[in-house]
């Protein structure tokens, strides 16, 4: 991988894990993961929709 000092690692921002977005009060939450054969194939939201 080519190393440049442009704030990126490959196609990702260097601080990708340091920036945590803050959801507002109307944001839905993931309540349940739906798995099939060990793989996550969907999710259920706090409004009961997937």
C-alpha positions in Angstrom: 0.0 0.0 0.0 1.3 3.4 -0.9 1.8 5.6 2.2 0.7 9.3 1.8 0.2 11.9 4.4 -3.3 12.9 3.2 -5.3 11.7 6.3 -6.3 8.5 4.5 -5.4 4.8 4.9 -6.3 3.2 1.6 -9.9 4.5 1.0 -10.6 5.0 4.7 -10.2 8.1 6.8 -7.3 7.7 9.2 -9.5 8.6 12.2 -12.4 6.3 11.1 -12.7 4.8 14.6 -12.1 8.0 16.5 -15.2 9.9 15.1 -18.4 8.6 16.7 -21.6 10.2 15.3 -24.2 11.3 17.8 -27.8 10.2 16.7 -30.6 12.6 17.5 -33.6 11.7 19.6 -35.7 10.6 16.6 -33.1 8.0 15.5 -34.3 4.4 15.4 -32.3 1.7 17.3 -31.5 -1.8 16.1 -33.3 -4.2 18.6 -32.6 -7.6 17.0 -30.2 -9.1 14.5 -31.7 -11.7 12.1 -29.2 -14.5 11.4 -29.3 -17.4 8.9 -26.6 -20.0 9.1 -24.5 -17.8 11.4 -24.6 -14.8 9.0 -26.5 -11.6 9.7 -29.1 -11.2 7.0 -31.2 -8.5 8.5 -32.3 -6.6 11.6 -35.4 -5.4 13.5 -35.7 -1.7 14.3 -37.2 -0.1 17.4 -40.4 0.6 15.3 -40.7 -3.2 14.7 -39.8 -2.9 11.0 -36.9 -4.6 9.2 
